[in-house]
Amino acid sequence: MTSPMSSSRVSAHGECLVSVVVSGVGVVSALGGDTASTWRAVLAGESAARAWEDLADEGFPLTVACRIDPAAELPPAHGRGAALARRAAAEALGQAGLVDDEGRLTDDVDTSRVGVFVGTTMGESAEFETALDRGAFALADATGPAFARAIAQAYDITGPLQTLGTACAAGNYAIGAAARALAAGRVDIAIAGGVEPFSRIAMLGFARMRAMAPHGCAPFDVGRRGMTLGEGAAVLVLQRAEDVTPGRSLAVVGALGLATDAHHPTAPRDDGRYLQQAMREGIRRTGIEPGDIGWVSAHGTGTPLSDAAEALSLRAVFGTALGTVPPVSSVKGALGHTMGAATAIEAVLAVQALRERMLPPNAGMAEVDPALEVDVVTTAREAPELRWVLNCGFAFGGLNSALVIGRAP
């Protein structure tokens, strides 16, 4: 087993790597308003999936979704995503020790050296959906950049802002872009993550594609029938290891493996070739071996084709080298598919898993599909030797990503 990266090193493949660490995390999900409550619920195997009366009243063909409870006091439509972004960022920056008692960045932070990197799929979807009713529409408030801008404005940040619109892999892309900016010296602090408010457009679109499960998502289940739409936001504060007080690092950010297949607008390649390439690249570029991965946070959408291709890819990447696949689970049965926020939320949960050395279960399932031949975590499992997690996100159009996250030194 290898240990997490030191502050800087040259990998076995000749790449000069600067260690980037996570110093703070924040989550708002359908199972909790912060990281701790979300993690506890996911670890307990809870699911937020339920039928919603308003969707039934509006004539939606399917009404089961994982939405944030109205008691969370978020805007119902206008500005909902921006509010999610600010709430997740506030928790992450607070944990990182970068804000004062009034919630502002501390005086020693140079706001021109702080970057914001946010992934999303639909942007502020409700702006489009309610434009006719409101009689007003501002494109700047509806598209993805609104989320990064909301965080920047809340903290008077003047550094670079970047929006990653790479669908369901967008959170991983955002974290990868943030880590590269830190390693290159373009920023000193990076706020990275994903934001996705509930989208009626997406809900109807997925239903018409017959990609939705009628009663809830069951990744890797023998009877899986599709995905369940969710909403949420997650933010990670990233810094160079040498800039963080010893003992305050929560995790190490390894490499992001990417591969694009452009095989089909929605369906994965049956052979999973480019899913495997993304996984191998993330592991190789981090400078570790497949055997160092102790848990795979799976894409696991619960669709028959996607889960099968992912399981095949895991067997190819790990089974060839090890003879077995590391424990695997997807949190989408618990939180729904939060699209552009999915891999960011899953990255935060990977940090929690590494800190507590626990593997979260694959919620929503009744029976593991034996044809997949992977070790699916069905109840919370202790993992005292857990050192590295592979966080997988595979998006429509063949945007395949695999981010490696390691235990803090």
TORKOL-4160 file (C-alpha; in steps of 0.2 Angstrom, whole numbers, padded with zeros to 4 digits, m for minus):
409
<pt num="1" X="0000" Y="0000" Z="0000"/>
<pt num="2" X="0006" Y="0017" Z="m0004"/>
<pt num="3" X="0004" Y="0032" Z="0008"/>
<pt num="4" X="m0005" Y="0049" Z="0003"/>
<pt num="5" X="0005" Y="0061" Z="m0007"/>
<pt num="6" X="0018" Y="0072" Z="0002"/>
<pt num="7" X="0018" Y="0091" Z="m0001"/>
<pt num="8" X="0027" Y="0089" Z="m0017"/>
<pt num="9" X="0035" Y="0075" Z="m0027"/>
<pt num="10" X="0038" Y="0067" Z="m0044"/>
<pt num="11" X="0027" Y="0052" Z="m0048"/>
<pt num="12" X="0033" Y="0036" Z="m0055"/>
<pt num="13" X="0027" Y="0042" Z="m0072"/>
<pt num="14" X="0038" Y="0058" Z="m0072"/>
<pt num="15" X="0025" Y="0070" Z="m0067"/>
<pt num="16" X="0029" Y="0084" Z="m0055"/>
<pt num="17" X="0014" Y="0085" Z="m0043"/>
<pt num="18" X="0010" Y="0098" Z="m0030"/>
<pt num="19" X="m0001" Y="0091" Z="m0016"/>
<pt num="20" X="m0018" Y="0099" Z="m0015"/>
<pt num="21" X="m0028" Y="0095" Z="0001"/>
<pt num="22" X="m0046" Y="0098" Z="0006"/>
<pt num="23" X="m0048" Y="0110" Z="0021"/>
<pt num="24" X="m0066" Y="0112" Z="0022"/>
<pt num="25" X="m0082" Y="0104" Z="0015"/>
<pt num="26" X="m0101" Y="0109" Z="0014"/>
<pt num="27" X="m0116" Y="0100" Z="0008"/>
<pt num="28" X="m0135" Y="0103" Z="0006"/>
<pt num="29" X="m0145" Y="0088" Z="0001"/>
<pt num="30" X="m0162" Y="0080" Z="0002"/>
<pt num="31" X="m0156" Y="0071" Z="0017"/>
<pt num="32" X="m0148" Y="0085" Z="0027"/>
<pt num="33" X="m0144" Y="0103" Z="0027"/>
<pt num="34" X="m0126" Y="0101" Z="0031"/>
<pt num="35" X="m0112" Y="0088" Z="0029"/>
<pt num="36" X="m0114" Y="0079" Z="0046"/>
<pt num="37" X="m0133" Y="0076" Z="0044"/>
<pt num="38" X="m0131" Y="0071" Z="0026"/>
<pt num="39" X="m0117" Y="0059" Z="0031"/>
<pt num="40" X="m0127" Y="0051" Z="0045"/>
<pt num="41" X="m0142" Y="0048" Z="0035"/>
<pt num="42" X="m0132" Y="0040" Z="0020"/>
<pt num="43" X="m0122" Y="0029" Z="0032"/>
<pt num="44" X="m0139" Y="0023" Z="0040"/>
<pt num="45" X="m0145" Y="0018" Z="0023"/>
<pt num="46" X="m0159" Y="0031" Z="0022"/>
<pt num="47" X="m0167" Y="0037" Z="0006"/>
<pt num="48" X="m0175" Y="0054" Z="0002"/>
<pt num="49" X="m0185" Y="0047" Z="m0012"/>
<pt num="50" X="m0204" Y="0050" Z="m0011"/>
<pt num="51" X="m0219" Y="0055" Z="m0021"/>
<pt num="52" X="m0223" Y="0074" Z="m0022"/>
<pt num="53" X="m0240" Y="0080" Z="m0023"/>
<pt num="54" X="m0236" Y="0096" Z="m0033"/>
<pt num="55" X="m0228" Y="0086" Z="m0047"/>
<pt num="56" X="m0244" Y="0075" Z="m0047"/>
<pt num="57" X="m0255" Y="0091" Z="m0048"/>
<pt num="58" X="m0245" Y="0097" Z="m0062"/>
<pt num="59" X="m0247" Y="0081" Z="m0072"/>
<pt num="60" X="m0230" Y="0074" Z="m0072"/>
<pt num="61" X="m0230" Y="0056" Z="m0077"/>
<pt num="62" X="m0218" Y="0051" Z="m0063"/>
<pt num="63" X="m0218" Y="0060" Z="m0046"/>
<pt num="64" X="m0205" Y="0051" Z="m0036"/>
<pt num="65" X="m0189" Y="0062" Z="m0033"/>
<pt num="66" X="m0176" Y="0067" Z="m0019"/>
<pt num="67" X="m0180" Y="0085" Z="m0016"/>
<pt num="68" X="m0175" Y="0096" Z="m0001"/>
<pt num="69" X="m0189" Y="0098" Z="0011"/>
<pt num="70" X="m0198" Y="0115" Z="0011"/>
<pt num="71" X="m0194" Y="0117" Z="0029"/>
<pt num="72" X="m0176" Y="0121" Z="0023"/>
<pt num="73" X="m0182" Y="0138" Z="0019"/>
<pt num="74" X="m0174" Y="0139" Z="0002"/>
<pt num="75" X="m0182" Y="0150" Z="m0012"/>
<pt num="76" X="m0195" Y="0139" Z="m0021"/>
<pt num="77" X="m0189" Y="0144" Z="m0038"/>
<pt num="78" X="m0181" Y="0161" Z="m0041"/>
<pt num="79" X="m0163" Y="0160" Z="m0035"/>
<pt num="80" X="m0164" Y="0143" Z="m0027"/>
<pt num="81" X="m0148" Y="0136" Z="m0034"/>
<pt num="82" X="m0138" Y="0152" Z="m0029"/>
<pt num="83" X="m0145" Y="0150" Z="m0011"/>
<pt num="84" X="m0139" Y="0132" Z="m0011"/>
<pt num="85" X="m0122" Y="0137" Z="m0017"/>
<pt num="86" X="m0120" Y="0150" Z="m0004"/>
<pt num="87" X="m0126" Y="0138" Z="0010"/>
<pt num="88" X="m0114" Y="0125" Z="0005"/>
<pt num="89" X="m0099" Y="0137" Z="0003"/>
<pt num="90" X="m0103" Y="0145" Z="0020"/>
<pt num="91" X="m0101" Y="0128" Z="0029"/>
<pt num="92" X="m0085" Y="0123" Z="0019"/>
<pt num="93" X="m0076" Y="0140" Z="0022"/>
<pt num="94" X="m0081" Y="0140" Z="0040"/>
<pt num="95" X="m0074" Y="0123" Z="0043"/>
<pt num="96" X="m0058" Y="0128" Z="0033"/>
<pt num="97" X="m0056" Y="0143" Z="0046"/>
<pt num="98" X="m0057" Y="0156" Z="0032"/>
<pt num="99" X="m0071" Y="0166" Z="0039"/>
<pt num="100" X="m0073" Y="0178" Z="0054"/>
<pt num="101" X="m0087" Y="0179" Z="0066"/>
<pt num="102" X="m0097" Y="0189" Z="0054"/>
<pt num="103" X="m0096" Y="0176" Z="0040"/>
<pt num="104" X="m0083" Y="0186" Z="0030"/>
<pt num="105" X="m0067" Y="0180" Z="0023"/>
<pt num="106" X="m0053" Y="0184" Z="0036"/>
<pt num="107" X="m0042" Y="0199" Z="0033"/>
<pt num="108" X="m0027" Y="0188" Z="0029"/>
<pt num="109" X="m0036" Y="0181" Z="0013"/>
<pt num="110" X="m0031" Y="0190" Z="m0003"/>
<pt num="111" X="m0048" Y="0189" Z="m0012"/>
<pt num="112" X="m0040" Y="0191" Z="m0029"/>
<pt num="113" X="m0031" Y="0175" Z="m0026"/>
<pt num="114" X="m0047" Y="0165" Z="m0022"/>
<pt num="115" X="m0055" Y="0155" Z="m0037"/>
<pt num="116" X="m0072" Y="0148" Z="m0038"/>
<pt num="117" X="m0075" Y="0133" Z="m0049"/>
<pt num="118" X="m0093" Y="0126" Z="m0050"/>
<pt num="119" X="m0101" Y="0112" Z="m0060"/>
<pt num="120" X="m0119" Y="0111" Z="m0065"/>
<pt num="121" X="m0130" Y="0103" Z="m0078"/>
<pt num="122" X="m0146" Y="0113" Z="m0079"/>
<pt num="123" X="m0141" Y="0129" Z="m0071"/>
<pt num="124" X="m0155" Y="0139" Z="m0062"/>
<pt num="125" X="m0168" Y="0129" Z="m0071"/>
<pt num="126" X="m0183" Y="0137" Z="m0062"/>
<pt num="127" X="m0178" Y="0154" Z="m0071"/>
<pt num="128" X="m0183" Y="0146" Z="m0087"/>
<pt num="129" X="m0198" Y="0137" Z="m0080"/>
<pt num="130" X="m0206" Y="0152" Z="m0072"/>
<pt num="131" X="m0201" Y="0166" Z="m0084"/>
<pt num="132" X="m0219" Y="0167" Z="m0092"/>
<pt num="133" X="m0227" Y="0168" Z="m0075"/>
<pt num="134" X="m0216" Y="0181" Z="m0069"/>
<pt num="135" X="m0215" Y="0191" Z="m0085"/>
<pt num="136" X="m0197" Y="0193" Z="m0083"/>
<pt num="137" X="m0181" Y="0184" Z="m0088"/>
<pt num="138" X="m0163" Y="0187" Z="m0086"/>
<pt num="139" X="m0151" Y="0175" Z="m0094"/>
<pt num="140" X="m0137" Y="0179" Z="m0082"/>
<pt num="141" X="m0148" Y="0173" Z="m0068"/>
<pt num="142" X="m0153" Y="0157" Z="m0076"/>
<pt num="143" X="m0137" Y="0150" Z="m0083"/>
<pt num="144" X="m0123" Y="0140" Z="m0073"/>
<pt num="145" X="m0111" Y="0155" Z="m0070"/>
<pt num="146" X="m0124" Y="0162" Z="m0058"/>
<pt num="147" X="m0119" Y="0149" Z="m0045"/>
<pt num="148" X="m0100" Y="0154" Z="m0045"/>
<pt num="149" X="m0105" Y="0172" Z="m0046"/>
<pt num="150" X="m0116" Y="0170" Z="m0031"/>
<pt num="151" X="m0102" Y="0163" Z="m0020"/>
<pt num="152" X="m0090" Y="0176" Z="m0026"/>
<pt num="153" X="m0102" Y="0190" Z="m0022"/>
<pt num="154" X="m0105" Y="0184" Z="m0005"/>
<pt num="155" X="m0087" Y="0185" Z="0000"/>
<pt num="156" X="m0081" Y="0199" Z="m0012"/>
<pt num="157" X="m0070" Y="0187" Z="m0021"/>
<pt num="158" X="m0062" Y="0194" Z="m0037"/>
<pt num="159" X="m0051" Y="0179" Z="m0042"/>
<pt num="160" X="m0055" Y="0168" Z="m0057"/>
<pt num="161" X="m0073" Y="0161" Z="m0059"/>
<pt num="162" X="m0076" Y="0145" Z="m0069"/>
<pt num="163" X="m0092" Y="0135" Z="m0073"/>
<pt num="164" X="m0091" Y="0117" Z="m0079"/>
<pt num="165" X="m0106" Y="0112" Z="m0089"/>
<pt num="166" X="m0100" Y="0094" Z="m0091"/>
<pt num="167" X="m0117" Y="0086" Z="m0086"/>
<pt num="168" X="m0116" Y="0073" Z="m0072"/>
<pt num="169" X="m0097" Y="0073" Z="m0071"/>
<pt num="170" X="m0097" Y="0092" Z="m0068"/>
<pt num="171" X="m0092" Y="0091" Z="m0050"/>
<pt num="172" X="m0077" Y="0080" Z="m0053"/>
<pt num="173" X="m0072" Y="0092" Z="m0067"/>
<pt num="174" X="m0074" Y="0107" Z="m0056"/>
<pt num="175" X="m0063" Y="0099" Z="m0042"/>
<pt num="176" X="m0050" Y="0094" Z="m0055"/>
<pt num="177" X="m0049" Y="0112" Z="m0063"/>
<pt num="178" X="m0048" Y="0119" Z="m0045"/>
<pt num="179" X="m0033" Y="0108" Z="m0041"/>
<pt num="180" X="m0024" Y="0112" Z="m0057"/>
<pt num="181" X="m0026" Y="0130" Z="m0054"/>
<pt num="182" X="m0019" Y="0128" Z="m0036"/>
<pt num="183" X="m0004" Y="0117" Z="m0043"/>
<pt num="184" X="0000" Y="0130" Z="m0056"/>
<pt num="185" X="0000" Y="0144" Z="m0044"/>
<pt num="186" X="m0015" Y="0154" Z="m0052"/>
<pt num="187" X="m0024" Y="0154" Z="m0035"/>
<pt num="188" X="m0020" Y="0151" Z="m0017"/>
<pt num="189" X="m0038" Y="0145" Z="m0012"/>
<pt num="190" X="m0050" Y="0136" Z="m0023"/>
<pt num="191" X="m0069" Y="0134" Z="m0019"/>
<pt num="192" X="m0074" Y="0120" Z="m0030"/>
<pt num="193" X="m0090" Y="0110" Z="m0031"/>
<pt num="194" X="m0107" Y="0107" Z="m0039"/>
<pt num="195" X="m0124" Y="0114" Z="m0038"/>
<pt num="196" X="m0141" Y="0108" Z="m0045"/>
<pt num="197" X="m0158" Y="0114" Z="m0039"/>
<pt num="198" X="m0173" Y="0103" Z="m0043"/>
<pt num="199" X="m0177" Y="0105" Z="m0062"/>
<pt num="200" X="m0194" Y="0101" Z="m0069"/>
<pt num="201" X="m0187" Y="0102" Z="m0086"/>
<pt num="202" X="m0175" Y="0087" Z="m0082"/>
<pt num="203" X="m0189" Y="0078" Z="m0072"/>
<pt num="204" X="m0200" Y="0078" Z="m0088"/>
<pt num="205" X="m0186" Y="0075" Z="m0100"/>
<pt num="206" X="m0179" Y="0059" Z="m0090"/>
<pt num="207" X="m0197" Y="0053" Z="m0088"/>
<pt num="208" X="m0200" Y="0054" Z="m0107"/>
<pt num="209" X="m0184" Y="0045" Z="m0110"/>
<pt num="210" X="m0190" Y="0031" Z="m0099"/>
<pt num="211" X="m0174" Y="0033" Z="m0089"/>
<pt num="212" X="m0183" Y="0035" Z="m0072"/>
<pt num="213" X="m0188" Y="0022" Z="m0059"/>
<pt num="214" X="m0206" Y="0023" Z="m0054"/>
<pt num="215" X="m0203" Y="0020" Z="m0035"/>
<pt num="216" X="m0185" Y="0025" Z="m0032"/>
<pt num="217" X="m0167" Y="0022" Z="m0038"/>
<pt num="218" X="m0159" Y="0005" Z="m0034"/>
<pt num="219" X="m0141" Y="0005" Z="m0041"/>
<pt num="220" X="m0134" Y="m0012" Z="m0044"/>
<pt num="221" X="m0150" Y="m0021" Z="m0039"/>
<pt num="222" X="m0156" Y="m0036" Z="m0049"/>
<pt num="223" X="m0173" Y="m0027" Z="m0052"/>
<pt num="224" X="m0166" Y="m0009" Z="m0056"/>
<pt num="225" X="m0177" Y="0001" Z="m0067"/>
<pt num="226" X="m0169" Y="0018" Z="m0068"/>
<pt num="227" X="m0164" Y="0034" Z="m0059"/>
<pt num="228" X="m0172" Y="0046" Z="m0047"/>
<pt num="229" X="m0169" Y="0064" Z="m0049"/>
<pt num="230" X="m0162" Y="0074" Z="m0034"/>
<pt num="231" X="m0156" Y="0091" Z="m0030"/>
<pt num="232" X="m0142" Y="0098" Z="m0019"/>
<pt num="233" X="m0125" Y="0107" Z="m0018"/>
<pt num="234" X="m0108" Y="0103" Z="m0012"/>
<pt num="235" X="m0093" Y="0113" Z="m0010"/>
<pt num="236" X="m0075" Y="0109" Z="m0005"/>
<pt num="237" X="m0061" Y="0121" Z="m0001"/>
<pt num="238" X="m0045" Y="0116" Z="m0008"/>
<pt num="239" X="m0028" Y="0123" Z="m0004"/>
<pt num="240" X="m0010" Y="0118" Z="m0007"/>
<pt num="241" X="m0004" Y="0107" Z="0008"/>
<pt num="242" X="0010" Y="0119" Z="0013"/>
<pt num="243" X="m0003" Y="0133" Z="0015"/>
<pt num="244" X="m0013" Y="0123" Z="0028"/>
<pt num="245" X="m0010" Y="0122" Z="0046"/>
<pt num="246" X="m0004" Y="0104" Z="0051"/>
<pt num="247" X="m0019" Y="0094" Z="0056"/>
<pt num="248" X="m0032" Y="0104" Z="0047"/>
<pt num="249" X="m0031" Y="0094" Z="0031"/>
<pt num="250" X="m0046" Y="0083" Z="0029"/>
<pt num="251" X="m0041" Y="0074" Z="0013"/>
<pt num="252" X="m0029" Y="0074" Z="m0001"/>
<pt num="253" X="m0034" Y="0077" Z="m0019"/>
<pt num="254" X="m0026" Y="0065" Z="m0031"/>
<pt num="255" X="m0028" Y="0065" Z="m0050"/>
<pt num="256" X="m0043" Y="0067" Z="m0061"/>
<pt num="257" X="m0044" Y="0054" Z="m0075"/>
<pt num="258" X="m0054" Y="0059" Z="m0090"/>
<pt num="259" X="m0059" Y="0050" Z="m0106"/>
<pt num="260" X="m0072" Y="0054" Z="m0119"/>
<pt num="261" X="m0080" Y="0041" Z="m0130"/>
<pt num="262" X="m0094" Y="0051" Z="m0139"/>
<pt num="263" X="m0102" Y="0034" Z="m0142"/>
<pt num="264" X="m0121" Y="0039" Z="m0140"/>
<pt num="265" X="m0130" Y="0054" Z="m0133"/>
<pt num="266" X="m0136" Y="0044" Z="m0118"/>
<pt num="267" X="m0131" Y="0026" Z="m0118"/>
<pt num="268" X="m0113" Y="0020" Z="m0113"/>
<pt num="269" X="m0103" Y="0009" Z="m0123"/>
<pt num="270" X="m0107" Y="m0009" Z="m0119"/>
<pt num="271" X="m0088" Y="m0013" Z="m0116"/>
<pt num="272" X="m0085" Y="0001" Z="m0105"/>
<pt num="273" X="m0069" Y="0005" Z="m0113"/>
<pt num="274" X="m0068" Y="0023" Z="m0109"/>
<pt num="275" X="m0075" Y="0021" Z="m0092"/>
<pt num="276" X="m0060" Y="0010" Z="m0089"/>
<pt num="277" X="m0048" Y="0023" Z="m0097"/>
<pt num="278" X="m0054" Y="0036" Z="m0085"/>
<pt num="279" X="m0052" Y="0025" Z="m0070"/>
<pt num="280" X="m0034" Y="0019" Z="m0075"/>
<pt num="281" X="m0029" Y="0037" Z="m0079"/>
<pt num="282" X="m0034" Y="0044" Z="m0062"/>
<pt num="283" X="m0025" Y="0030" Z="m0053"/>
<pt num="284" X="m0010" Y="0030" Z="m0064"/>
<pt num="285" X="m0008" Y="0049" Z="m0063"/>
<pt num="286" X="m0010" Y="0049" Z="m0044"/>
<pt num="287" X="0005" Y="0037" Z="m0043"/>
<pt num="288" X="m0004" Y="0023" Z="m0034"/>
<pt num="289" X="m0009" Y="0006" Z="m0039"/>
<pt num="290" X="m0026" Y="m0002" Z="m0042"/>
<pt num="291" X="m0024" Y="m0011" Z="m0026"/>
<pt num="292" X="m0023" Y="0005" Z="m0016"/>
<pt num="293" X="m0041" Y="0009" Z="m0019"/>
<pt num="294" X="m0051" Y="0004" Z="m0004"/>
<pt num="295" X="m0068" Y="0010" Z="m0010"/>
<pt num="296" X="m0076" Y="0014" Z="m0026"/>
<pt num="297" X="m0089" Y="0028" Z="m0025"/>
<pt num="298" X="m0099" Y="0022" Z="m0040"/>
<pt num="299" X="m0108" Y="0032" Z="m0053"/>
<pt num="300" X="m0122" Y="0020" Z="m0050"/>
<pt num="301" X="m0137" Y="0028" Z="m0058"/>
<pt num="302" X="m0148" Y="0012" Z="m0057"/>
<pt num="303" X="m0151" Y="0011" Z="m0075"/>
<pt num="304" X="m0149" Y="m0007" Z="m0082"/>
<pt num="305" X="m0136" Y="m0002" Z="m0096"/>
<pt num="306" X="m0126" Y="0011" Z="m0085"/>
<pt num="307" X="m0124" Y="m0001" Z="m0070"/>
<pt num="308" X="m0119" Y="m0015" Z="m0081"/>
<pt num="309" X="m0106" Y="m0006" Z="m0091"/>
<pt num="310" X="m0099" Y="0001" Z="m0074"/>
<pt num="311" X="m0098" Y="m0016" Z="m0066"/>
<pt num="312" X="m0089" Y="m0023" Z="m0081"/>
<pt num="313" X="m0077" Y="m0009" Z="m0081"/>
<pt num="314" X="m0073" Y="m0011" Z="m0063"/>
<pt num="315" X="m0069" Y="m0030" Z="m0066"/>
<pt num="316" X="m0058" Y="m0025" Z="m0080"/>
<pt num="317" X="m0048" Y="m0012" Z="m0070"/>
<pt num="318" X="m0047" Y="m0021" Z="m0054"/>
<pt num="319" X="m0050" Y="m0039" Z="m0057"/>
<pt num="320" X="m0036" Y="m0041" Z="m0070"/>
<pt num="321" X="m0023" Y="m0034" Z="m0057"/>
<pt num="322" X="m0031" Y="m0040" Z="m0041"/>
<pt num="323" X="m0042" Y="m0054" Z="m0045"/>
<pt num="324" X="m0056" Y="m0045" Z="m0036"/>
<pt num="325" X="m0065" Y="m0028" Z="m0036"/>
<pt num="326" X="m0064" Y="m0016" Z="m0021"/>
<pt num="327" X="m0080" Y="m0013" Z="m0011"/>
<pt num="328" X="m0092" Y="m0003" Z="m0022"/>
<pt num="329" X="m0108" Y="0008" Z="m0018"/>
<pt num="330" X="m0118" Y="0022" Z="m0025"/>
<pt num="331" X="m0126" Y="0035" Z="m0014"/>
<pt num="332" X="m0139" Y="0039" Z="m0028"/>
<pt num="333" X="m0152" Y="0027" Z="m0020"/>
<pt num="334" X="m0151" Y="0039" Z="m0005"/>
<pt num="335" X="m0149" Y="0056" Z="m0012"/>
<pt num="336" X="m0156" Y="0054" Z="m0030"/>
<pt num="337" X="m0146" Y="0059" Z="m0045"/>
<pt num="338" X="m0141" Y="0077" Z="m0042"/>
<pt num="339" X="m0133" Y="0078" Z="m0059"/>
<pt num="340" X="m0120" Y="0092" Z="m0059"/>
<pt num="341" X="m0119" Y="0092" Z="m0040"/>
<pt num="342" X="m0118" Y="0073" Z="m0040"/>
<pt num="343" X="m0099" Y="0070" Z="m0040"/>
<pt num="344" X="m0096" Y="0085" Z="m0029"/>
<pt num="345" X="m0108" Y="0078" Z="m0016"/>
<pt num="346" X="m0100" Y="0061" Z="m0018"/>
<pt num="347" X="m0083" Y="0069" Z="m0016"/>
<pt num="348" X="m0088" Y="0076" Z="0001"/>
<pt num="349" X="m0095" Y="0059" Z="0006"/>
<pt num="350" X="m0078" Y="0051" Z="0001"/>
<pt num="351" X="m0069" Y="0063" Z="0012"/>
<pt num="352" X="m0081" Y="0058" Z="0027"/>
<pt num="353" X="m0078" Y="0040" Z="0023"/>
<pt num="354" X="m0059" Y="0042" Z="0023"/>
<pt num="355" X="m0060" Y="0052" Z="0040"/>
<pt num="356" X="m0071" Y="0039" Z="0048"/>
<pt num="357" X="m0065" Y="0024" Z="0039"/>
<pt num="358" X="m0083" Y="0019" Z="0035"/>
<pt num="359" X="m0090" Y="0014" Z="0019"/>
<pt num="360" X="m0108" Y="0020" Z="0016"/>
<pt num="361" X="m0121" Y="0007" Z="0010"/>
<pt num="362" X="m0130" Y="0006" Z="m0007"/>
<pt num="363" X="m0147" Y="0012" Z="m0002"/>
<pt num="364" X="m0163" Y="0007" Z="m0010"/>
<pt num="365" X="m0159" Y="m0010" Z="m0016"/>
<pt num="366" X="m0167" Y="m0027" Z="m0012"/>
<pt num="367" X="m0155" Y="m0039" Z="m0020"/>
<pt num="368" X="m0138" Y="m0037" Z="m0028"/>
<pt num="369" X="m0138" Y="m0042" Z="m0046"/>
<pt num="370" X="m0126" Y="m0057" Z="m0046"/>
<pt num="371" X="m0122" Y="m0055" Z="m0065"/>
<pt num="372" X="m0113" Y="m0039" Z="m0060"/>
<pt num="373" X="m0100" Y="m0048" Z="m0050"/>
<pt num="374" X="m0095" Y="m0034" Z="m0039"/>
<pt num="375" X="m0094" Y="m0032" Z="m0020"/>
<pt num="376" X="m0109" Y="m0020" Z="m0017"/>
<pt num="377" X="m0109" Y="m0013" Z="0001"/>
<pt num="378" X="m0127" Y="m0016" Z="0007"/>
<pt num="379" X="m0125" Y="m0010" Z="0025"/>
<pt num="380" X="m0112" Y="0002" Z="0032"/>
<pt num="381" X="m0095" Y="m0006" Z="0033"/>
<pt num="382" X="m0080" Y="m0003" Z="0044"/>
<pt num="383" X="m0064" Y="0000" Z="0033"/>
<pt num="384" X="m0049" Y="0003" Z="0045"/>
<pt num="385" X="m0037" Y="0002" Z="0031"/>
<pt num="386" X="m0046" Y="0014" Z="0019"/>
<pt num="387" X="m0033" Y="0026" Z="0011"/>
<pt num="388" X="m0039" Y="0030" Z="m0006"/>
<pt num="389" X="m0056" Y="0032" Z="m0014"/>
<pt num="390" X="m0061" Y="0032" Z="m0033"/>
<pt num="391" X="m0075" Y="0044" Z="m0036"/>
<pt num="392" X="m0083" Y="0040" Z="m0053"/>
<pt num="393" X="m0095" Y="0051" Z="m0063"/>
<pt num="394" X="m0100" Y="0046" Z="m0081"/>
<pt num="395" X="m0110" Y="0059" Z="m0090"/>
<pt num="396" X="m0121" Y="0059" Z="m0105"/>
<pt num="397" X="m0112" Y="0061" Z="m0121"/>
<pt num="398" X="m0097" Y="0050" Z="m0115"/>
<pt num="399" X="m0090" Y="0062" Z="m0103"/>
<pt num="400" X="m0081" Y="0050" Z="m0091"/>
<pt num="401" X="m0072" Y="0055" Z="m0075"/>
<pt num="402" X="m0064" Y="0046" Z="m0061"/>
<pt num="403" X="m0056" Y="0057" Z="m0046"/>
<pt num="404" X="m0045" Y="0049" Z="m0034"/>
<pt num="405" X="m0046" Y="0056" Z="m0016"/>
<pt num="406" X="m0034" Y="0050" Z="m0002"/>
<pt num="407" X="m0034" Y="0051" Z="0017"/>
<pt num="408" X="m0025" Y="0066" Z="0025"/>
<pt num="409" X="m0007" Y="0063" Z="0030"/>
